[in-house]
Amino acid sequence: MTQLVDRGSVPQSASEAVRPTSAGALARAQQAQAAGRRASLSAVVKAYVSLTKPRIIELLLVTTVPAMLLADQGLPSLWLILVVLVGGTLAAGAANALNCYIDRDIDQVMRRTSRRPLATHTVSPRAALVFGLTLAVLSTVLMALFTNALATLLTVGAIAYYDLVYTLWLKRTTPANTVWGGACGAAPVLIGWAAVTGGLSWPAWVMFAVVFLWQPPHFYALAIKFKDDYARAGIPMLPVVASMRRVGLETVVYSWLTVLASVVLWPLGMTPVYGVVAVLVGVLLLREAHKLHGRARRGEALKPMRLFHWSVTYLTLLFVAIAVDALIQ
């Protein structure tokens, strides 16, 4: 049988069969490969950093250093501050990475979390689990070597509570998850205080109460914004299972409790510098909380992110005032 061949596809000579690559073209190809490897490495690093939820860590650390300053009634050892900050960052990163591992099923369902590394398969579940456990071990060893037993136990307890009690149980079973989940978010205050003093006293517990009570208004606002997301994932956040009037009312109640707790700290050795700031920022927090509740009662758009963002500002300013007060005494 005769085989038809396209002459145009056959090289006319040996010199045409193999064309040497120019040095410039080869260099450009190598540069492109190197750039691709750098981009790939950068994406992987960003994915692992994303697992730790850096923005949450920043907020936790904002409360830790002022607690240490107040515990010392001045400036503790800079080395101790560094150890607690690094240990706290590793611990929070561990808790958040393990949270991403546990929540990988619902993160794929929710729009807000659909771009997380496990949801996009940038990082494998096994790698995330190993990463989280490694950070937990590193934070525990660091705290054990350079702080004390109480600070170390509180660090381990905060990681365990967040992942085993909150993520695995409370978050998926009860609308009170935001309230009781606040214990791990408030733990850095106790850890910082314990690292300085080796114990816990009333000011530490009052600061813990402030952060604990602050979290429902803060996270209720976020849950209102992403109510449909949580409903789609089957997570019983309060805005999913209750009316907006109920959510608004609880927001007001916990905001008042937060402000009252902050004022209780005033007579426990604080100066009017702290007291005035606590009252002023507290009034502004209550104003936003009552506005949200009022819009809920009138059936208007709630605009929850106004409260969400202000609540972050409130906590930051309050703890800056604690730090300043401790330094000027």
Secondary structure, 3 states (H helix, E strand, C coil): CCCCCCHHHCCCCHHHHCCCCCHHHHHHHHHHHHHHHHHHHHHHHHHHHHHCCHHHHHHHHHHHHHHHHHHHCCCCCHHHHHHHHHHHHHHHHHHHHHHHHHCHHHHCCCCCCCCCCCCCCCCCHHHHHHHHHHHHHHHHHHHHHHCCHHHHHHHHHHHHHHHHHHHHHHHHHCCCHHHHCHHHHHHHHHHHHHHHHCCCCHHHHHHHHHHHHHHHHHHHHHHHHCHHHHHHHCCCCHHHHCCHHHHHHHHHHHHHHHHHHHHHCCCCCCCHHHHHHHHHHHHHHHHHHHHHHHHHHHCCCCCHHHHHHHHHHHHHHHHHHHHHHHHHC
